[in-house]
Amino acid sequence: MTSVAPMSAARRPGFTATGDFVNPSNRIGMDYRAESQAFARLPHPIIDAHAHVHGERAAALLAESMDLYGIRRIHSMTRLEDIPTIRRVLGDRVQFIAVPDFSSPDRIAAHGRQFLERIRHFHAEGARLCKFWAAPRGIDFGAEAGDPTLLRLDAPHRLAAMDEAASLGMVMMAHVADPDTWFATKYADASRYGIKRQHYEPLERLLDRYPNPWMVAHLGGFPEDLAFLSGLLERHPNLHLDASATKWIVREISRHPREDVVAFLERWRGRILFGSDIVTSEDHLRTGDNKTEMAAKASDQESAFDLYASRYWALRTLWEGDWDAESPISDPDLAMVDPARHPHDAPPLRGKRLSPDLLRVLYHDAAAALLGPVQAAPTPAAER
């Protein structure tokens, strides 16, 4: 993969002639179908350990992106009620992650006693992972429900859910902290949200309390500091990290020197898993509707395809390519910390050119060991 120079804003096909922005997933007019053919054909499938698949038509577009970019299996935080629909589209390529019903009007019950029952149902559907979301903005979510501690990682009702998941032999999955850019802006009130490192204190206690394997999302919520992550991994041999959240991972991993990233992945090989954090939604296919957060990201079939495919393009480029130019995906965090910037600016994406052996561990072996082997793809009729 060769380096490509960034285009000027005036020439970017992601903008109209009048300068209006139209596609935050494709700032430079890439053909993600054609671009997929430039990647090496890998001798192993890729496992995406972290995604959110919703909607039948949206899932079909995701399946096309998976085919193009070599993704054989995806682990999804899909609503329990929607499992039959998503399984009908993706078949054995999808495994599900146990999550509470975030849409329930009774948040206290949904994240308490009702979650215990849902964990059992998810497990019966083959789920290997049980997710505990503990982002700082969960304080606001809980306060709206009447309990600011509702999503605290070590709250009593969450320990009850962890006991249930542990008894079923599930892998604990957690979201802890958020980007440094958010702590500098959204979470600037430390009296309410604390400082970032405080959010790891309950996690470390729970890693000791529950010997089950743990997978903490988004490179542990701290891709900004690889030394901090190494400390966590060294202290807790049951800890694994997924490298999901494409914009966040691209922004922060690109900032680290290649040798530091390679040394980190070599030191912790088998404990870092590939992930995308792709969120699919039928809202992405509603032409002309930008009233919801989901609809603002895409508004027709092609922009929805770009939304999903761009994540796999960017992540594969980051880990195995030599691209050194702006990312084709908008990153609004840049404008959050520097309001003078355009909200559709993007950071540099600097490929790390991992060795084939290290790529295999990141893309496949780590997830296969933690979450089970990948079923072989069916042989096309023409080859039988």
C-alpha positions as CSV (number, residue, x, y, z in Angstrom):
1,M,0.0,0.0,0.0
2,T,1.5,3.3,-1.1
3,S,1.4,6.7,0.7
4,V,-1.2,9.1,-0.6
5,A,-1.0,12.9,-0.1
6,P,-4.1,14.5,1.4
7,M,-6.4,16.5,-1.0
8,S,-7.1,20.2,-0.3
9,A,-10.5,20.9,1.3
10,A,-11.7,22.6,-1.8
11,R,-11.2,19.5,-3.9
12,R,-12.4,16.9,-1.4
13,P,-15.3,14.9,-3.0
14,G,-16.7,14.7,0.5
15,F,-17.9,18.3,0.1
16,T,-20.4,19.8,-2.3
17,A,-19.4,22.6,-4.7
18,T,-20.6,25.1,-2.2
19,G,-18.5,23.7,0.6
20,D,-21.2,21.8,2.4
21,F,-20.1,18.5,3.9
22,V,-21.9,15.4,2.8
23,N,-20.1,12.2,3.9
24,P,-18.2,12.1,7.2
25,S,-17.0,8.6,6.4
26,N,-15.5,9.5,3.1
27,R,-13.9,12.9,3.1
28,I,-11.7,12.2,0.1
29,G,-14.1,10.3,-2.2
30,M,-12.6,6.8,-1.9
31,D,-14.2,3.8,-3.5
32,Y,-14.1,1.4,-0.6
33,R,-15.1,-1.5,-2.7
34,A,-12.2,-1.0,-5.1
35,E,-9.8,-0.1,-2.2
36,S,-10.5,-3.4,-0.6
37,Q,-8.7,-5.2,-3.4
38,A,-5.4,-3.4,-2.6
39,F,-5.0,-5.3,0.6
40,A,-3.1,-8.5,0.8
41,R,-5.2,-11.7,0.8
42,L,-4.5,-13.0,4.3
43,P,-4.0,-16.7,5.0
44,H,-6.3,-16.4,8.0
45,P,-9.7,-14.8,8.7
46,I,-10.1,-11.6,10.7
47,I,-12.3,-11.7,13.9
48,D,-14.0,-8.4,14.8
49,A,-14.4,-8.7,18.6
50,H,-16.4,-5.5,19.2
51,A,-19.4,-4.2,17.2
52,H,-23.0,-3.2,17.5
53,V,-25.2,-4.7,14.7
54,H,-28.8,-3.6,14.4
55,G,-31.2,-3.6,11.5
56,E,-31.7,-6.2,8.8
57,R,-30.9,-4.1,5.8
58,A,-28.0,-2.4,7.6
59,A,-26.6,-5.8,8.6
60,A,-26.7,-6.9,4.9
61,L,-24.5,-3.9,4.0
62,L,-22.2,-4.8,6.9
63,A,-21.9,-8.3,5.5
64,E,-20.7,-6.9,2.2
65,S,-18.1,-4.9,4.0
66,M,-17.0,-7.9,6.0
67,D,-16.7,-10.0,2.8
68,L,-14.6,-7.3,1.1
69,Y,-12.2,-6.8,4.0
70,G,-11.7,-10.4,5.2
71,I,-13.9,-10.4,8.3
72,R,-15.1,-13.9,9.0
73,R,-16.7,-13.4,12.4
74,I,-18.1,-10.5,14.4
75,H,-19.1,-10.2,18.0
76,S,-22.1,-7.9,18.4
77,M,-23.9,-6.1,21.2
78,T,-27.3,-6.7,19.5
79,R,-30.6,-6.4,21.4
80,L,-31.7,-9.8,22.7
81,E,-35.0,-9.4,20.9
82,D,-33.2,-8.8,17.6
83,I,-30.9,-11.8,17.6
84,P,-33.1,-13.9,15.2
85,T,-33.1,-11.0,12.6
86,I,-29.4,-10.5,12.7
87,R,-28.6,-14.2,12.7
88,R,-30.8,-14.6,9.6
89,V,-28.6,-12.1,7.8
90,L,-25.1,-13.1,9.2
91,G,-25.6,-16.7,10.1
92,D,-22.7,-18.3,11.9
93,R,-20.6,-15.3,11.3
94,V,-22.1,-13.4,14.2
95,Q,-21.8,-14.2,17.9
96,F,-23.6,-12.1,20.5
97,I,-22.5,-10.2,23.6
98,A,-24.8,-10.0,26.6
99,V,-26.0,-6.5,27.3
100,P,-28.8,-4.9,29.3
101,D,-31.8,-3.4,27.6
102,F,-30.7,0.2,27.2
103,S,-34.0,1.1,25.6
104,S,-36.1,0.1,28.6
105,P,-38.0,3.0,30.3
106,D,-37.2,1.4,33.6
107,R,-33.5,1.8,33.7
108,I,-33.1,0.7,37.4
109,A,-34.7,-2.7,36.6
110,A,-33.0,-3.1,33.2
111,H,-29.6,-2.7,34.7
112,G,-30.5,-4.7,37.8
113,R,-32.6,-7.8,38.2
114,Q,-33.8,-7.9,34.6
115,F,-30.2,-8.1,33.4
116,L,-29.6,-11.3,35.3
117,E,-32.3,-13.0,33.2
118,R,-31.0,-11.5,30.0
119,I,-27.5,-12.8,30.7
120,R,-28.9,-16.3,30.9
121,H,-30.9,-15.9,27.7
122,F,-27.8,-14.5,25.9
123,H,-25.7,-17.4,27.1
124,A,-28.3,-19.8,25.8
125,E,-27.9,-18.1,22.4
126,G,-24.2,-18.8,22.5
127,A,-22.9,-15.5,23.9
128,R,-19.3,-15.8,25.3
129,L,-19.0,-12.2,26.4
130,C,-21.0,-10.2,29.0
131,K,-20.7,-6.4,28.7
132,F,-20.5,-3.9,31.5
133,W,-20.5,-0.4,30.2
134,A,-19.0,2.1,32.7
135,A,-18.2,5.2,30.7
136,P,-18.1,8.5,32.7
137,R,-21.2,9.7,31.0
138,G,-23.0,6.8,32.7
139,I,-23.1,9.1,35.7
140,D,-25.6,11.3,33.8
141,F,-27.5,8.3,32.5
142,G,-27.9,7.0,36.1
143,A,-28.8,10.4,37.5
144,E,-31.7,10.7,34.9
145,A,-32.9,7.4,36.3
146,G,-32.7,8.5,39.9
147,D,-29.4,6.7,40.8
148,P,-26.1,8.3,39.7
149,T,-24.3,5.0,40.7
150,L,-26.5,2.9,38.4
151,L,-23.6,2.2,36.0
152,R,-20.7,2.3,38.4
153,L,-18.6,-0.7,37.6
154,D,-18.6,-2.1,41.1
155,A,-22.1,-1.2,42.2
156,P,-23.9,-4.1,44.1
157,H,-26.3,-4.9,41.3
158,R,-23.5,-5.0,38.8
159,L,-21.6,-7.4,41.0
160,A,-24.7,-9.6,41.1
161,A,-24.6,-9.6,37.2
162,M,-20.9,-10.4,37.2
163,D,-21.6,-13.3,39.6
164,E,-24.1,-14.6,37.1
165,A,-21.8,-14.2,34.1
166,A,-18.9,-15.8,36.0
167,S,-21.0,-18.8,37.0
168,L,-21.7,-19.4,33.3
169,G,-18.0,-19.2,32.4
170,M,-18.4,-16.0,30.4
171,V,-15.7,-13.5,29.5
172,M,-16.3,-10.2,31.3
173,M,-16.3,-7.3,28.9
174,A,-16.0,-3.7,30.2
175,H,-15.9,-0.1,28.8
176,V,-13.8,2.0,31.2
177,A,-13.1,5.7,30.8
178,D,-13.2,7.6,27.5
179,P,-10.8,9.6,25.2
180,D,-8.5,12.2,26.7
181,T,-10.2,14.7,24.4
182,W,-13.5,14.1,26.3
183,F,-11.9,14.5,29.7
184,A,-10.5,17.8,28.5
185,T,-14.0,18.9,27.4
186,K,-17.2,16.9,28.2
187,Y,-15.7,15.7,31.5
188,A,-13.9,18.8,32.5
189,D,-15.8,18.9,35.8
190,A,-13.6,16.6,37.8
191,S,-15.9,17.0,40.8
192,R,-18.6,15.2,38.9
193,Y,-16.7,12.8,36.6
194,G,-13.4,12.4,38.4
195,I,-10.0,12.2,36.6
196,K,-9.4,9.5,34.1
197,R,-7.1,7.2,36.1
198,Q,-9.7,7.1,38.9
199,H,-12.0,5.1,36.6
200,Y,-9.5,2.2,36.6
201,E,-9.5,1.7,40.4
202,P,-12.7,-0.4,40.5
203,L,-11.6,-2.2,37.4
204,E,-8.4,-3.4,39.0
205,R,-10.3,-4.6,42.1
206,L,-12.7,-6.6,39.9
207,L,-9.9,-8.1,37.9
208,D,-8.6,-9.5,41.1
209,R,-12.1,-10.5,42.4
210,Y,-13.1,-12.4,39.3
211,P,-10.5,-14.7,37.8
212,N,-12.5,-15.1,34.6
213,P,-10.9,-13.6,31.5
214,W,-11.7,-10.0,31.0
215,M,-11.7,-7.9,27.8
216,V,-11.7,-4.2,28.2
217,A,-12.8,-2.2,25.2
218,H,-11.0,0.4,23.1
219,L,-7.5,-0.6,24.1
220,G,-8.6,-0.4,27.7
221,G,-9.9,3.1,27.2
222,F,-6.4,4.4,27.2
223,P,-4.7,4.1,23.7
224,E,-3.1,7.5,24.6
225,D,-0.8,5.8,27.1
226,L,0.7,2.4,26.1
227,A,2.9,2.4,29.3
228,F,-0.2,2.6,31.5
229,L,-1.8,-0.2,29.6
230,S,1.3,-2.3,30.0
231,G,1.1,-1.8,33.7
232,L,-2.5,-3.0,33.8
233,L,-1.7,-6.1,31.7
234,E,1.4,-6.9,33.8
235,R,-0.6,-6.7,37.1
236,H,-3.6,-8.7,35.8
237,P,-2.9,-11.8,33.7
238,N,-6.6,-12.3,33.1
239,L,-6.9,-9.0,31.3
240,H,-7.2,-8.7,27.5
241,L,-7.9,-5.5,25.4
242,D,-9.8,-5.0,22.2
243,A,-8.5,-2.4,19.8
244,S,-11.9,-1.1,18.7
245,A,-13.3,2.5,18.3
246,T,-11.9,3.3,14.9
247,K,-11.6,7.1,15.1
248,W,-10.1,7.0,18.6
249,I,-7.7,4.2,17.7
250,V,-6.6,5.8,14.5
251,R,-6.0,9.2,16.1
252,E,-4.0,7.9,19.1
253,I,-2.1,4.9,17.6
254,S,-1.0,7.1,14.7
255,R,0.6,9.4,17.2
256,H,2.8,6.7,18.7
257,P,6.1,5.8,16.9
258,R,5.9,2.6,15.0
259,E,8.5,0.9,17.1
260,D,6.6,1.6,20.3
261,V,3.4,0.2,18.9
262,V,5.2,-2.9,17.6
263,A,7.0,-3.4,21.0
264,F,3.6,-3.1,22.8
265,L,1.9,-5.7,20.6
266,E,4.9,-8.0,20.7
267,R,5.1,-7.9,24.5
268,W,1.3,-8.5,24.9
269,R,0.8,-10.8,21.9
270,G,-2.3,-12.9,22.4
271,R,-3.9,-10.4,24.7
272,I,-4.8,-7.6,22.2
273,L,-7.7,-8.3,19.9
274,F,-8.9,-6.6,16.7
275,G,-12.2,-4.8,16.9
276,S,-14.0,-2.1,15.0
277,D,-16.9,-0.7,17.2
278,I,-19.0,-0.4,14.0
279,V,-22.6,0.5,14.8
280,T,-25.1,-0.4,12.1
281,S,-28.7,1.0,12.1
282,E,-31.7,1.2,9.8
283,D,-31.5,5.0,10.5
284,H,-28.5,5.0,8.2
285,L,-30.7,4.1,5.3
286,R,-33.4,6.8,5.7
287,T,-32.8,9.2,2.9
288,G,-33.0,12.8,3.9
289,D,-33.5,12.1,7.6
290,N,-30.7,13.6,9.7
291,K,-32.7,14.2,12.8
292,T,-31.1,11.4,14.9
293,E,-27.5,10.9,15.8
294,M,-27.4,7.7,13.7
295,A,-29.0,9.4,10.7
296,A,-26.5,12.2,10.7
297,K,-23.7,9.7,10.1
298,A,-25.3,8.3,6.9
299,S,-28.6,8.8,5.1
300,D,-28.7,6.3,2.2
301,Q,-27.4,3.0,1.1
302,E,-24.1,4.2,-0.3
303,S,-23.2,6.5,2.6
304,A,-24.2,3.7,5.0
305,F,-21.9,1.3,3.1
306,D,-19.1,3.9,3.4
307,L,-19.7,4.2,7.1
308,Y,-19.2,0.5,7.7
309,A,-16.5,-0.2,5.1
310,S,-14.4,2.9,6.0
311,R,-13.9,1.5,9.5
312,Y,-12.4,-1.7,8.1
313,W,-10.4,0.2,5.5
314,A,-8.9,2.5,8.2
315,L,-8.1,-0.2,10.7
316,R,-6.5,-2.5,8.2
317,T,-4.5,0.5,6.8
318,L,-3.4,1.4,10.3
319,W,-2.2,-2.0,11.2
320,E,-0.8,-3.3,7.9
321,G,-0.3,-0.4,5.6
322,D,2.1,2.5,5.0
323,W,-0.4,5.3,4.4
324,D,0.8,8.6,5.9
325,A,-1.9,11.2,5.2
326,E,-5.2,12.4,6.7
327,S,-7.7,9.8,7.6
328,P,-10.7,9.7,5.2
329,I,-13.0,9.7,8.3
330,S,-14.1,12.9,10.1
331,D,-13.0,13.1,13.7
332,P,-15.1,15.7,15.6
333,D,-12.9,15.3,18.7
334,L,-10.4,17.5,17.0
335,A,-12.9,20.4,17.0
336,M,-13.9,19.6,20.6
337,V,-10.4,20.4,21.9
338,D,-9.7,23.2,19.3
339,P,-13.0,24.9,18.4
340,A,-11.4,26.9,15.6
341,R,-11.1,23.6,13.7
342,H,-13.8,22.4,11.3
343,P,-15.8,19.6,12.9
344,H,-15.1,17.4,9.8
345,D,-11.3,17.7,10.0
346,A,-9.4,14.4,10.4
347,P,-6.1,13.5,12.1
348,P,-3.1,11.9,10.3
349,L,-3.4,8.1,9.8
350,R,0.1,6.6,9.9
351,G,0.2,2.9,9.0
352,K,2.3,0.7,11.3
353,R,3.2,-2.1,8.9
354,L,3.0,-5.0,11.3
355,S,4.7,-8.2,10.4
356,P,2.5,-11.0,9.0
357,D,3.0,-13.0,12.2
358,L,2.0,-10.2,14.5
359,L,-1.0,-9.4,12.2
360,R,-2.2,-13.0,12.5
361,V,-2.2,-12.8,16.3
362,L,-4.0,-9.4,16.4
363,Y,-6.5,-10.3,13.7
364,H,-7.2,-13.9,14.5
365,D,-5.3,-15.9,17.1
366,A,-6.0,-13.8,20.1
367,A,-9.7,-13.8,19.6
368,A,-9.8,-17.4,18.6
369,A,-8.1,-18.4,21.8
370,L,-10.2,-16.2,24.0
371,L,-13.6,-16.5,22.3
372,G,-13.4,-19.7,20.4
373,P,-12.3,-20.8,17.0
374,V,-13.7,-19.5,13.7
375,Q,-15.9,-21.9,11.7
376,A,-14.5,-22.4,8.3
377,A,-16.2,-20.5,5.5
378,P,-18.4,-22.7,3.2
379,T,-16.7,-23.8,0.0
380,P,-18.2,-22.1,-3.0
381,A,-20.2,-24.4,-5.3
382,A,-17.8,-23.8,-8.2
383,E,-14.9,-25.2,-6.1
384,R,-16.7,-28.3,-4.8
